[in-house]
Amino acid sequence: MEEQLDPLAEQIISLLVFEETFEQMVSELPQYSQYAIADELKNLIVKDFARPYRDIENDTTSGILYDSDHLKAYSFTLTARGITYLENNLKVK
């Protein structure tokens, strides 16, 4: 059985279908603080639902390494596990 994520995590996953910066996520989720979004994004990375995609400052692919204290310096996207979760759990209601 697949893990069920909380509403904020599901909203973040929905945004990460396309590459998103941390600042874009914060602006699209105004009902949450940037700290709550940062914590949930880090959890999604640890659980392999999302990953850092690009180092914005250097315009290079980030790979798996990123500085969790400087989320504004990166863009993020879904992993295969995140896409599968999205397909299975966030269907149009």
N, C-alpha and C positions, 0 to 999 in steps of 0.2 A: 504494500500500500504506500502510495506517495505521500510525502509530508504536505500538510496543509499550512499555507503561509497566512500571516495576518493581513488585514486590509491595506496597510501602508506598503508592505512588501509586494502585494499584488499590483498596486498602483504603480510602483517603481518598475516592476517587470513589464507592465503595459507600455510604459514610456520607452523602455530600452529595446523595443523592436528595431528602432533605428538608433544610430549612435547619438548619445546625449551627453552634454557636459553636466557637471554637478550643478552649476548655476541655472541651467535650463530646467533641471529637475526641481530645484527649489522654487523657481518662478511658476512652474506648472502645478505645484502642490502647495499653494499658499496656506492651506489649513493646517500644515505641519511646520514645525520649526526646522531650520536647517540642521540642527543637531540631531533631531529625530531621524531625518532623512539620511544624514551621514551614518548614524549608527545602523540603520536598517540596510543601507547600501553595503556597508562593511560586512554585515551578517550574510547578505546575499552572495558576496564574493567568497566568503569562507565556505558557504554551503554549495558553491559552484553553480549558482543560478545566473550570476553576472560576472563580468570581468572588466578590468581596465583595458581600454582599447588603444588610446592614443595619448601620448604626452603632448599636450597642447603647446607648451612653451618651446619645445624642441621640434615639434611637428614630426615625431617619430612614433612608430608603433610601440606600445608600452609592453606588450607581452604580459607575463604574470606579475611582474614587479611594479610596485607603485608605492608612493609615500602616503600612508593613510592619514597623515596629519595635514596633507595638502591636496585634498580632493579636487579643489578648483583648478588644479593644474592638469587634469585628465578628463578624457571622455570615456564613456562606458557603454557596453553593449551586453546582450544576452549570450550565454553559453548554450550548448545543445540541450543541457538539462533545463535551462530557463525557457527555451523555446518549447520543449515538450510540456513543461508545466503550463505554459500559456495556452497551448493547444488543448490540453486536457481539462483545464479548470476555468478558463476565462472566456468561454464561448459567449457569443451574443445572446443575451437573455430576452 
